Amino acid sequence: MKIAFIIGTRPEIIKMSPLMDEVKKRGIDFILIHTGQHYDREMSQQYFDDLKLPHPDYNIGVGSTTHGKQTAVMLDGIEEILSSERPDIILVQGDTNAVMAGALAASKMHIPVGHVESGLRSYDKTMPEEINRMVADICSTLFFVPTEESAINLIFEGLNSNNIHITGNTVVDAVYRNLKIAGKYSDLDLNLDKDYITLTLHRAENTDNPQRLRDISDALLNLKETEIIFPVHPRTIKTLNKLNLYQPLVDAKHIHLMNPVGYLDFLVLLSHSKVVITDSGGIQEEAVTMNIPCVTLRYNTERPETVAVGGNILVGTDKELIIRTVRNILEDEKLYQKMSQAKNPYGDGKTSQKIVDIISRAYENNELKITPPDNIGGLEGRFIQKVEESIDVSGYVNKHPDTRIIVVFDGDKARFPHGDLQLEDKTIIVEKHSIQ
């Protein structure tokens, strides 16, 4: 079996790193295709060396340009590589342009796609990431979803539950893996013994919106209770300067602006934080994994599980809400304990093992071939049924081989129909086919 990993940005390679470790450990042949969507030092050869990863076998070098041009160049380059290498499956992770291009190119060539971190939805189509992950899911064969909620998203979009696997999120594996490396090699020169807040701010909807940026800046200036460490990108500095917001942040004694730090240094910084304030998606996951209370500068999130377990609070860019929320976390010991002890919804750090097990099993059972069906059964329709007998999902399907349970309703909660889920007194939606 040969696996092709397609990556284009730092978060992808970070979350794919434990998967590559697991594949290499099992002696499975693989190649690494880097689209070059991130092309700075952070994705140079040194970056792969720092994370103890193999260098990419291919680098398409797309660079920074419009979404359309990036996607077109990636499609062309990926298709050429896949034509030559003919992997048995490609793996993509997340919601970048590289994910969409990789999934689309492979599916057109009838090469199975495994989507890691599948099923996330913000339901905000102004976000390019939302479009990317939806397109990738439509093109995928195997869906590796982090939580039951993500699985339900896919089921309600009509995707086959037999191909949806709740595995947890490789972010947990990656944090455990890379914190060990960071502890040995980080050269972060800060006093990490003091209480401090880490801030990240990069999303265009915040940095390109003058009013939002003003409100966030005003909130930061008012939060004098503890120090704030802000690794700030040059692009954000430029916008802050344009709005005359940069110098007040520089002058504030409790705010420490610094150049952007590498991934390993940032892991160390985050792991010692009292609280993190962010508009990043991935940091919401990393924070709950490291038991750091998270305040998110967004009005929606494709990581709602972090909010549901109590480790994350969405505040948008409302100045007063930001201030009040952060102060409550810092001053209310019960709230702080609740957030810092929130149960991680993304698993126990064994997601990579589960994913490789599923892929290996599918390969051994010859289930990775994409071919036209020999017999096409007609869809007779979908119906709702209240189950009265004592039976689980597997038993029901064995008893009714012409049906597929789409979703189970346990009271008013939608549940993923995994095999041992008990159905008695529950309502199910069933899809029935005629068998030819």
ABEGO torsion letter per residue (X at the ends): XBBBBBBABAAAAAAAAAAAAAAAAAGBBBBBBBAGABABAAABAAAAAAAGBBBBABBAGAEBBBAAAAAAAAAAAAAAAAAAAGBABBBBBEABAAAAAAAAAAAAAGBBBBBBGBGBBAGBAABAAAAAAAAAAAABABBBBABAAAAAAAAAAGBBAAABBBAEBAAAAAAAAAAAAAAAABABBBBAABBBBBBBBABAAAAABAAAAAAAAAAAAABAABBBBBBBBAAAAAAAAAAGAAAAAAABAABBBBBBBBAAAAAAAAAABABBBBABAAAAAAAAAAGBBBBBBBABBABAAAAAAGABBBAEABAAAAAAAAAAAAABAAAAAAAAABBBAAEAGAAAAAAAAAAAAAAAAGAABBBBBABBBBBAEBBBBBBABBBBAAAAAAABAABBBABBBBEABBBBBBAABBABGBBBBBBBBBBX
